[in-house]
Amino acid sequence: MANTTGVAATALRQFVFFDVHPVKDIHDLASSPEIFKNASEISTIVSSSAGLLAADIHGSIHILNKEFVSTTSWVAHMGGRVMHMAERKGVLVTIGEEDAIWDLEKMDPRTQAPVLLRSSKVQPSNKPHPVSCFALSSTLSFLAIGLADGTVLLYRHLDQSLSSASSLTALPKTRTIHESSPNLSQASDNNLHLFIVTTNSVYLYHVSGKGSGGSSVLLDDIGCGLGCAVMDWRAEKIVLARDEAVYGYGLQGREPPYAYEGYKSSIHTHLNYVIVVSPPTTVSTSSAARKLGAQAAGGDGDASRVTVFDMENKVVGYTGMFAEGIKGVISEWGNIYILTNGGQLTRLGEKSTSAKLSMLYAKALYPLALSLAQTQHLDESYVADIHRQHGDYLYTKGDWDGAMTCYVKTIGWVKPSYVVRKFLDAQRIHNLVTYLQELHALGLANADHTTLLLNTYTKLKDVARLDSFIKTESRRSGAAESNGDLPFDLDTAIRVCRQAGYFDHASYLAKRYKRHEDYLRVMIEDAGKYGEALTYLRHLGAVAAESNLARYGRAMLDNLPEETTQLLIDLCTISGPLTVPEAEDTTPQQSSTPAVSAPSYLSYLALSVHPRRKTNAPTPSKEKRPSPTLYFAHFVDHPSYFVRFLESVAARRWGQSLSSLPSSLPNVSSGEDEDSEKRNQAAVWNTLLELYLDGGSPEQQDKALKILTSDSLPCDKTHALILCSSYSYTRGLVIFWEKLGMYEDVLRFWMDKHNASPSESSASTEVVQALVRYGPTHPHLYELVLRFLTSTPELLTRHQADVEKILEHIEKERTIPPLGVVQILSRNGVASVGLVKNWLMGRIKEAREEVQTDQQLINSYRLETNAKLKQVAELEDPMHAKVFSVTRCSQCSGQLDLPSVHFMCNHSYHQRCLLDHETECPLCVRQHGVIQEIRRNNERMADQHELFSRIGFGKGVLNMTRLDDVAV
């Protein structure tokens, strides 16, 4: 039972939410609709799914359309009026002298009236009493009827009885559930309840569901008059109109009342509105006084006031006077229709929502506007606009906190810039923080909002809120992290924290969301925590560490050279995950080796074909190790660590070292490109050679020599030659010249060295020794050395014996013609004729002997030619007979017999010894073929004058006179 103690009534604001429009007859615009002209004959009017239902005192029912023209009518109760009607699901229940149930969706073809389903009198006892009210459930399952003597009858399972083929009088058995003078209404949650209202009390009866069937429960011991109780539009509570106020009762009891004093004659509902009909006076008066007041107002004494309440929003939407009194109030087609006793019909049309909101805005009633929007189920954009206007109003009044509370509710509908611009002032920065935080919490912030929020935190030096924002948002985004949907712009957050000096926060974000580059940038460039960065790199693995070390390797080497060098070695030599040392010294330390002038590292520049990779470039697969050349540039100020890095990489990656030289190049591991690995090996050993040569110590010189002398290490010989030349490494130069077959360069090197220091004999001795080594296979070197040894008197004096040996070798091998030797020795005045006198005399004697031999050959050729010419002349003479005296075959040497063939060359053959159709002597053809070939060669060489001159001068044939002079 609800508490019945007095509760303060809520005052209601008054507005004009309805426009008044008189309704005219469709055929006569000067009068009201035809059916209502005799309003006194109208007994009841209700709305239905079929249209407006109007019943008269004659027992007829009319179905009216929107023009209030009767479309269907029939006599429902013969000889009696229709007192009550209700329609549910196309079934109409009318109560007059008897109960009648009609099917509005089916018409009787004979009467053109709805089909009558049931008809029965309501007589619970021998003393019949009229029906004062009734209630019908929405499912037609229950029908409750209240009689004038206070009895309440309940019909259960009415819908089932209507569906059965029974007699017209067959209705479910009634049950008396209450006895008093009732108004009946129903309420429904998951169960069905019946409100029973008397003039003295309010009861609640549980009709269906768990716990149903008991006695009614008293909710309040104050009731209301007949017709002053109605269910609200949601069918959740009953509204009672009393003289002092309007009350609402739910299943739990009475709710706070709404103050509205005065006598109430009836109450109705329209959507979310409650319509109260009352006399014009607002205080309690006698009926005579009310009648006099109505006559003074110009009516017939029955003047009434119509008040439309919005109970949810606690406002009065309309108040109007009707001088002729109220016959009925109808809620149909979205409008309220007021029928007066004089037959005038008035339509109350509700204003548009925007018009109602404008009225509330004008009075700054923004909370009421918001409540109204929610009641009307407006779109969220309308609700957000109300909050915006409310916020603007509070902003102009200087209520920053209240305004921000409203603006926060507009997020998602109002552009954030509209709000942010209002709170950029330093005095309102706390409100701005609130807005930006909520913006991020809803995931609607962009990079600019993140920047502004973090800048605000840093400006306020509010580390606690900064921590809360970053870490709370990070946890909140855990589910969305896998989709990359973060509540704030991560790049912006990291950048702002770095700029403001909050490196711990920046590193937290970068590490939390696996932004490896940003984390290392913060730890190395900003915080200077190189040890932590190094540990982080090891945990990342080879793939991520490769690109980041390519960028930060130099900075890491400058501060942690030992640890960074070891990390680079592991990175370039380990295919799997990088091992993490048990204890890693994270204290920055300086390199123990002082910086020296940086060498050029030609190998890196010339042979490294891998450009520095961008951080966003695709990283190699796990199996592929990075190229060591990526990190060469980082060691420019750390040559000792560079040497260690290169030696370790060569030993661990390819099994190559100077202590144990490999017999052949190792096989490249699977997953790595063979050509790329060969280039890497060459780059490593070329750079090592350069570092050894740049060091200059004897130990390093020995290592350089090992590289140069090794045939198994993949060192580029041309590159090594350039390095040896750049660093003036003589031993290396000589070795490489010898390997490359550049023997003339070896001789010229020692010659140039002698010319630079003529007093030293070692250089010229090296020239002679080199000639001894290379001369037998390269004869052209004798001429070069002969020129060198006869270039100065000192050299000739020092190496006279060597010059004689050279001349003997030239004479023996005949590599240089005598004239060439003379020209070499005669180019300056160093060598005397006596030095080569004996050699020249011997050469002249040999030349003369050759000339004599050639002369003898010429004479023999002439004699032979003359003999041949004589023989030709004889053959050409037709008068000279040719006698063949040969008795043996020239082919088989057998006795010549017939048939035989004789040739003019004095050769004879058996015919069988010759081939068919052979017309030339086989023996002479072969000899003549050789001679013809020699002739053709001579004719071809006849125009090669240079060759002829070279042969002539080389043999001394064309310079015989000068040789004679030299001999003399």
BELVEN-V22016 format. One record per run of one state. SS is the DSSP state (alpha for helix, beta for strand, coil for the rest). FROM is the first residue (numbers start at 1). TO is the last residue. If there is no record, write none. Layout:
ss->SS from->FROM to->TO
ss->SS from->FROM to->TO
//
This chain:
ss->coil from->1 to->9
ss->beta from->10 to->10
ss->coil from->11 to->12
ss->beta from->13 to->14
ss->coil from->15 to->17
ss->beta from->18 to->23
ss->coil from->24 to->33
ss->alpha from->34 to->36
ss->coil from->37 to->38
ss->alpha from->39 to->41
ss->beta from->42 to->47
ss->coil from->48 to->51
ss->beta from->52 to->56
ss->coil from->57 to->59
ss->beta from->60 to->64
ss->coil from->65 to->69
ss->beta from->70 to->75
ss->coil from->76 to->83
ss->beta from->84 to->88
ss->coil from->89 to->90
ss->beta from->91 to->95
ss->coil from->96 to->98
ss->beta from->99 to->107
ss->coil from->108 to->113
ss->beta from->114 to->120
ss->coil from->121 to->130
ss->beta from->131 to->136
ss->coil from->137 to->141
ss->beta from->142 to->147
ss->coil from->148 to->150
ss->beta from->151 to->156
ss->coil from->157 to->157
ss->alpha from->158 to->163
ss->coil from->164 to->173
ss->beta from->174 to->179
ss->coil from->180 to->182
ss->beta from->183 to->188
ss->coil from->189 to->191
ss->beta from->192 to->197
ss->coil from->198 to->201
ss->beta from->202 to->208
ss->coil from->209 to->216
ss->beta from->217 to->220
ss->coil from->221 to->228
ss->beta from->229 to->231
ss->coil from->232 to->237
ss->beta from->238 to->241
ss->coil from->242 to->244
ss->beta from->245 to->250
ss->coil from->251 to->252
ss->beta from->253 to->254
ss->coil from->255 to->257
ss->beta from->258 to->259
ss->coil from->260 to->263
ss->beta from->264 to->270
ss->coil from->271 to->272
ss->beta from->273 to->278
ss->coil from->279 to->286
ss->alpha from->287 to->296
ss->coil from->297 to->303
ss->beta from->304 to->310
ss->coil from->311 to->314
ss->beta from->315 to->322
ss->coil from->323 to->325
ss->beta from->326 to->332
ss->coil from->333 to->334
ss->beta from->335 to->340
ss->coil from->341 to->344
ss->beta from->345 to->350
ss->coil from->351 to->352
ss->alpha from->353 to->362
ss->coil from->363 to->365
ss->alpha from->366 to->375
ss->coil from->376 to->379
ss->alpha from->380 to->396
ss->coil from->397 to->399
ss->alpha from->400 to->408
ss->coil from->409 to->410
ss->beta from->411 to->411
ss->coil from->412 to->413
ss->beta from->414 to->414
ss->coil from->415 to->415
ss->alpha from->416 to->423
ss->coil from->424 to->425
ss->alpha from->426 to->441
ss->coil from->442 to->446
ss->alpha from->447 to->460
ss->coil from->461 to->462
ss->alpha from->463 to->476
ss->coil from->477 to->477
ss->alpha from->478 to->481
ss->coil from->482 to->489
ss->alpha from->490 to->500
ss->coil from->501 to->502
ss->alpha from->503 to->512
ss->coil from->513 to->515
ss->alpha from->516 to->526
ss->coil from->527 to->529
ss->alpha from->530 to->540
ss->coil from->541 to->541
ss->alpha from->542 to->559
ss->coil from->560 to->560
ss->alpha from->561 to->573
ss->coil from->574 to->601
ss->alpha from->602 to->607
ss->coil from->608 to->627
ss->alpha from->628 to->635
ss->coil from->636 to->638
ss->alpha from->639 to->654
ss->coil from->655 to->673
ss->alpha from->674 to->695
ss->coil from->696 to->697
ss->alpha from->698 to->709
ss->coil from->710 to->716
ss->alpha from->717 to->726
ss->coil from->727 to->729
ss->alpha from->730 to->739
ss->coil from->740 to->742
ss->alpha from->743 to->756
ss->coil from->757 to->761
ss->alpha from->762 to->774
ss->coil from->775 to->779
ss->alpha from->780 to->789
ss->coil from->790 to->792
ss->alpha from->793 to->798
ss->coil from->799 to->799
ss->alpha from->800 to->813
ss->coil from->814 to->817
ss->alpha from->818 to->825
ss->coil from->826 to->832
ss->alpha from->833 to->876
ss->coil from->877 to->887
ss->beta from->888 to->888
ss->coil from->889 to->894
ss->beta from->895 to->895
ss->coil from->896 to->899
ss->beta from->900 to->902
ss->coil from->903 to->907
ss->beta from->908 to->910
ss->alpha from->911 to->913
ss->coil from->914 to->921
ss->alpha from->922 to->941
ss->coil from->942 to->944
ss->alpha from->945 to->955
ss->coil from->956 to->956
ss->alpha from->957 to->967
ss->coil from->968 to->968
//
